Amino acid sequence: MNTFVDSSPLGPAPHRGAEHAGSAAGARPHTTEGVAGFDRPEQGELELAERHALRRVEGLSTELTDVTEVENRSLRLERVVLMGVWTSGTQQDADNSLTELKQLAETAGAAVLEGVTQRRRKPDPATYIGRGKAEELREIVESTGADTVVCDGELAPGQLRQLEDIVKVKVIDRTALILDIFAQHARSREGKAQVELAQLSYLLPRLRGWGTTLSRQAGGRAGGGNGGVGLRGPGETKIETDRRRINAKMAKLRRQLSHMETSRDVKRDKRQVRRVPAVSIAGYTNAGKSSLLNRLTNAGVLVEDALFATLDPTVRQARTPDGRAFTLSDTVGFVRHLPHELVEAFRSTLEEVADADLVLHVVDASHPDPEQQLSSVREVFGEIGAGSVPEVVVLNKTDAADPLVIKQLRVKEPDAIEVSARTGAGVEELIDAVAGALPSPGSEVRVMLPYGRGDLLSRVHEEGRIVEEEHTCDGTRLHAFVPGLLAGKLDAYAAL
């Protein structure tokens, strides 16, 4: 028998187990917690009480307190029930995952009514949660008045269809939810094209039609059956037409993105030729990356306490304390189980991380599970080929974090830098760490540059590290360390 183990705080959840049967419909079920042996993989069967228990997760309801907020959201909010399958880890891990799904749903503009998790060895291949629990989910939907069910996982097309047939409301999975958030937040032409490509890639295998009822029947003789040789049977069905159009649209979007990528490649090549080091700010969504970029460079980019507020990369120039120029780029945030379609569509943008000389891996130290954030982001680094890029772990939001959690993180990441982008604490230490981690120009030069070669002097200031500079009547005397390519151009002005 399949069971839900977890449910959210609003309203009573229906229960179908005989041992918890109530006299009235909607009676609050008995709560079972901490069943011994539940986490032992060698145990052959799940405990009966655990398999039949529904336990509420506190803090999952969307609270609307401001009147104007209620008025605005009432026009657009969907009322959703969250549902997840818990196959490994602890109960706390399952609760954290469902809490993150709640934040995603609210970012998309939904009001969360219930949250339910089920303990299974693996998802049911037909309905994801099993038919019996799908019927319980339908009762929860009916009792709360929800119009959407959000699944904390990726549903196969068949699972999606069968689950909708049982619960009688729209069902979406985690991937569709994240894609919807990206579609709302994309601003640039390239960002919109990337999101549309990801949405179409996700939609293509999930198209639903009505077989030959919407087919284009071939014509024929009057009263002559199927129309003669070569014209018998149905023509192109509606779903086949949709697939053809989606494939054509996806091909067009890929061509557009390849053209847009050229501009970014040209700019990146210019920076590489001039040997300006590149630093990428990457990390989990809502970890404070944009706030940190603003603190370091006064970039003025959007800062919002919401998931995926930044989709379009922002590049700004900064300097180390010794005068070396480098670029700082803010990238799209990552999340656990980041949809494969998004990784593929945003691959050109994520290459900013793979091509960087240094990655500032920003972690939200105030998050309930920052270690999981670290592992999820590093998993994406591996997918995009950025696993070998030098990394500085930045523990952000330390002003709101539990000191014990920070101490535990420092045990696993002893070289991490503690900062608060909001207050500015620790930023100077971070700048020093960036300066120490960036590649240093390797060629030492002592030159006398005439005043007519201000272009070379400007490049030395931009690309190199100046040890000594003196303005004389004959020109500018420099002692500096510069990249090898620039050193070759300065050889003609070597000072004796």
BELNOR-V126683 format. One record per residue. N is the residue number from 1. RES is the residue in three letters. D_LAST is the distance of its C-alpha to the last C-alpha in Angstrom with 2 decimals. Layout:
n: {N	N}
res: {RES	RES}
d_last: {D_LAST	D_LAST}
//
This chain:
n: {1	2	3	4	5	6	7	8	9	10	11	12	13	14	15	16	17	18	19	20	21	22	23	24	25	26	27	28	29	30	31	32	33	34	35	36	37	38	39	40	41	42	43	44	45	46	47	48	49	50	51	52	53	54	55	56	57	58	59	60	61	62	63	64	65	66	67	68	69	70	71	72	73	74	75	76	77	78	79	80	81	82	83	84	85	86	87	88	89	90	91	92	93	94	95	96	97	98	99	100	101	102	103	104	105	106	107	108	109	110	111	112	113	114	115	116	117	118	119	120	121	122	123	124	125	126	127	128	129	130	131	132	133	134	135	136	137	138	139	140	141	142	143	144	145	146	147	148	149	150	151	152	153	154	155	156	157	158	159	160	161	162	163	164	165	166	167	168	169	170	171	172	173	174	175	176	177	178	179	180	181	182	183	184	185	186	187	188	189	190	191	192	193	194	195	196	197	198	199	200	201	202	203	204	205	206	207	208	209	210	211	212	213	214	215	216	217	218	219	220	221	222	223	224	225	226	227	228	229	230	231	232	233	234	235	236	237	238	239	240	241	242	243	244	245	246	247	248	249	250	251	252	253	254	255	256	257	258	259	260	261	262	263	264	265	266	267	268	269	270	271	272	273	274	275	276	277	278	279	280	281	282	283	284	285	286	287	288	289	290	291	292	293	294	295	296	297	298	299	300	301	302	303	304	305	306	307	308	309	310	311	312	313	314	315	316	317	318	319	320	321	322	323	324	325	326	327	328	329	330	331	332	333	334	335	336	337	338	339	340	341	342	343	344	345	346	347	348	349	350	351	352	353	354	355	356	357	358	359	360	361	362	363	364	365	366	367	368	369	370	371	372	373	374	375	376	377	378	379	380	381	382	383	384	385	386	387	388	389	390	391	392	393	394	395	396	397	398	399	400	401	402	403	404	405	406	407	408	409	410	411	412	413	414	415	416	417	418	419	420	421	422	423	424	425	426	427	428	429	430	431	432	433	434	435	436	437	438	439	440	441	442	443	444	445	446	447	448	449	450	451	452	453	454	455	456	457	458	459	460	461	462	463	464	465	466	467	468	469	470	471	472	473	474	475	476	477	478	479	480	481	482	483	484	485	486	487	488	489	490	491	492	493	494	495	496}
res: {MET	ASN	THR	PHE	VAL	ASP	SER	SER	PRO	LEU	GLY	PRO	ALA	PRO	HIS	ARG	GLY	ALA	GLU	HIS	ALA	GLY	SER	ALA	ALA	GLY	ALA	ARG	PRO	HIS	THR	THR	GLU	GLY	VAL	ALA	GLY	PHE	ASP	ARG	PRO	GLU	GLN	GLY	GLU	LEU	GLU	LEU	ALA	GLU	ARG	HIS	ALA	LEU	ARG	ARG	VAL	GLU	GLY	LEU	SER	THR	GLU	LEU	THR	ASP	VAL	THR	GLU	VAL	GLU	ASN	ARG	SER	LEU	ARG	LEU	GLU	ARG	VAL	VAL	LEU	MET	GLY	VAL	TRP	THR	SER	GLY	THR	GLN	GLN	ASP	ALA	ASP	ASN	SER	LEU	THR	GLU	LEU	LYS	GLN	LEU	ALA	GLU	THR	ALA	GLY	ALA	ALA	VAL	LEU	GLU	GLY	VAL	THR	GLN	ARG	ARG	ARG	LYS	PRO	ASP	PRO	ALA	THR	TYR	ILE	GLY	ARG	GLY	LYS	ALA	GLU	GLU	LEU	ARG	GLU	ILE	VAL	GLU	SER	THR	GLY	ALA	ASP	THR	VAL	VAL	CYS	ASP	GLY	GLU	LEU	ALA	PRO	GLY	GLN	LEU	ARG	GLN	LEU	GLU	ASP	ILE	VAL	LYS	VAL	LYS	VAL	ILE	ASP	ARG	THR	ALA	LEU	ILE	LEU	ASP	ILE	PHE	ALA	GLN	HIS	ALA	ARG	SER	ARG	GLU	GLY	LYS	ALA	GLN	VAL	GLU	LEU	ALA	GLN	LEU	SER	TYR	LEU	LEU	PRO	ARG	LEU	ARG	GLY	TRP	GLY	THR	THR	LEU	SER	ARG	GLN	ALA	GLY	GLY	ARG	ALA	GLY	GLY	GLY	ASN	GLY	GLY	VAL	GLY	LEU	ARG	GLY	PRO	GLY	GLU	THR	LYS	ILE	GLU	THR	ASP	ARG	ARG	ARG	ILE	ASN	ALA	LYS	MET	ALA	LYS	LEU	ARG	ARG	GLN	LEU	SER	HIS	MET	GLU	THR	SER	ARG	ASP	VAL	LYS	ARG	ASP	LYS	ARG	GLN	VAL	ARG	ARG	VAL	PRO	ALA	VAL	SER	ILE	ALA	GLY	TYR	THR	ASN	ALA	GLY	LYS	SER	SER	LEU	LEU	ASN	ARG	LEU	THR	ASN	ALA	GLY	VAL	LEU	VAL	GLU	ASP	ALA	LEU	PHE	ALA	THR	LEU	ASP	PRO	THR	VAL	ARG	GLN	ALA	ARG	THR	PRO	ASP	GLY	ARG	ALA	PHE	THR	LEU	SER	ASP	THR	VAL	GLY	PHE	VAL	ARG	HIS	LEU	PRO	HIS	GLU	LEU	VAL	GLU	ALA	PHE	ARG	SER	THR	LEU	GLU	GLU	VAL	ALA	ASP	ALA	ASP	LEU	VAL	LEU	HIS	VAL	VAL	ASP	ALA	SER	HIS	PRO	ASP	PRO	GLU	GLN	GLN	LEU	SER	SER	VAL	ARG	GLU	VAL	PHE	GLY	GLU	ILE	GLY	ALA	GLY	SER	VAL	PRO	GLU	VAL	VAL	VAL	LEU	ASN	LYS	THR	ASP	ALA	ALA	ASP	PRO	LEU	VAL	ILE	LYS	GLN	LEU	ARG	VAL	LYS	GLU	PRO	ASP	ALA	ILE	GLU	VAL	SER	ALA	ARG	THR	GLY	ALA	GLY	VAL	GLU	GLU	LEU	ILE	ASP	ALA	VAL	ALA	GLY	ALA	LEU	PRO	SER	PRO	GLY	SER	GLU	VAL	ARG	VAL	MET	LEU	PRO	TYR	GLY	ARG	GLY	ASP	LEU	LEU	SER	ARG	VAL	HIS	GLU	GLU	GLY	ARG	ILE	VAL	GLU	GLU	GLU	HIS	THR	CYS	ASP	GLY	THR	ARG	LEU	HIS	ALA	PHE	VAL	PRO	GLY	LEU	LEU	ALA	GLY	LYS	LEU	ASP	ALA	TYR	ALA	ALA	LEU}
d_last: {87.53	84.40	83.62	81.50	80.09	78.49	79.34	77.96	79.51	81.53	85.17	87.14	86.24	89.17	89.92	91.92	92.30	95.89	95.11	93.56	96.07	96.99	100.20	98.64	96.09	92.63	93.36	90.23	89.53	89.19	85.60	84.60	81.38	79.93	82.14	81.63	80.09	78.75	75.19	76.24	75.52	78.17	80.95	82.99	84.35	83.19	85.42	88.28	87.68	83.99	84.86	87.21	85.28	83.73	81.36	79.84	76.12	75.71	73.43	73.39	75.33	73.62	74.61	74.93	75.40	74.45	77.14	74.77	73.07	76.50	77.30	74.07	74.13	77.82	77.03	74.56	74.67	76.16	78.03	76.74	77.67	74.94	75.72	73.75	74.41	73.17	72.75	70.46	68.90	70.62	72.68	69.80	67.56	70.26	70.60	66.85	66.80	69.75	68.21	65.10	67.44	69.09	65.77	65.12	68.64	68.28	64.92	66.75	69.42	72.21	74.53	74.91	78.50	78.64	76.43	77.94	76.51	78.29	77.85	77.97	76.66	75.49	76.19	79.48	78.88	81.44	81.04	78.04	80.16	83.55	86.50	88.24	85.24	84.54	88.03	87.27	84.13	86.34	88.56	85.55	84.49	88.02	88.40	85.12	85.33	81.93	81.09	78.14	77.31	73.65	72.99	70.13	69.20	69.16	72.64	73.55	75.33	78.67	78.24	77.41	80.49	82.91	81.71	82.15	85.62	86.60	85.02	85.89	82.73	79.25	77.07	73.29	70.83	67.50	65.56	67.51	67.00	63.21	63.16	65.26	62.83	59.91	61.94	62.55	58.92	57.12	55.77	53.34	54.57	52.80	54.16	57.67	57.44	56.22	59.09	61.65	60.56	60.94	64.34	65.63	64.47	66.43	69.44	69.92	71.65	73.59	75.41	79.10	81.81	85.51	85.72	87.81	89.26	86.37	86.10	86.31	89.59	90.02	92.96	95.96	99.64	101.77	103.25	101.57	99.86	96.15	95.73	96.21	94.10	90.36	90.92	92.55	91.02	88.66	85.71	82.29	82.67	81.07	78.78	77.64	76.86	74.82	72.85	72.11	70.91	68.73	67.10	66.45	64.97	62.71	61.41	60.70	58.85	56.68	55.72	54.90	52.76	50.83	50.00	49.01	46.78	44.69	43.33	42.26	40.67	38.58	37.30	36.66	34.77	32.50	31.72	31.11	28.76	26.72	27.14	28.85	30.78	34.54	36.95	40.70	43.37	46.40	49.60	53.34	54.91	55.29	52.87	50.95	48.01	48.12	48.50	45.40	43.42	44.66	43.72	40.13	39.41	42.35	43.21	46.83	48.34	52.02	52.99	56.56	58.51	59.67	59.01	56.76	55.95	52.61	52.82	50.14	46.56	44.32	40.51	38.42	34.75	33.64	30.57	29.91	29.40	25.62	25.56	25.82	28.31	31.25	34.70	38.02	41.12	44.72	47.01	50.76	52.43	54.07	57.54	59.59	61.15	58.94	60.86	59.60	60.13	57.64	54.98	55.36	55.50	52.51	50.46	47.99	47.51	47.30	44.52	42.25	42.86	42.45	39.10	37.66	34.90	37.04	40.68	42.03	45.57	47.65	50.96	53.79	54.48	57.69	59.17	62.18	60.51	56.69	56.42	58.21	55.71	52.86	54.59	55.64	52.15	50.65	53.42	52.32	48.67	49.97	51.88	48.91	46.46	44.50	45.60	42.25	40.11	38.74	41.15	41.30	44.94	45.60	48.98	49.84	52.83	52.78	54.52	57.58	57.37	59.47	57.43	59.25	58.14	54.50	54.84	56.29	53.47	50.86	52.61	52.02	48.64	47.04	43.61	45.20	44.10	46.99	46.75	49.08	47.98	50.84	49.95	46.20	46.58	43.99	41.73	38.76	39.13	39.29	36.05	34.29	35.91	34.74	31.12	31.37	33.09	30.89	28.42	24.94	21.89	20.56	16.96	14.19	11.25	8.38	8.24	8.93	12.43	14.50	17.92	19.58	18.36	20.41	21.79	18.65	18.29	21.98	21.66	19.04	21.58	24.43	23.36	20.74	20.54	18.26	17.28	15.67	15.64	15.11	16.30	14.96	16.32	13.66	13.97	13.77	10.97	12.00	12.15	14.98	17.09	18.39	20.82	19.85	21.00	18.85	15.73	16.38	16.50	13.17	11.32	11.27	9.27	6.49	3.79	0.00}
//
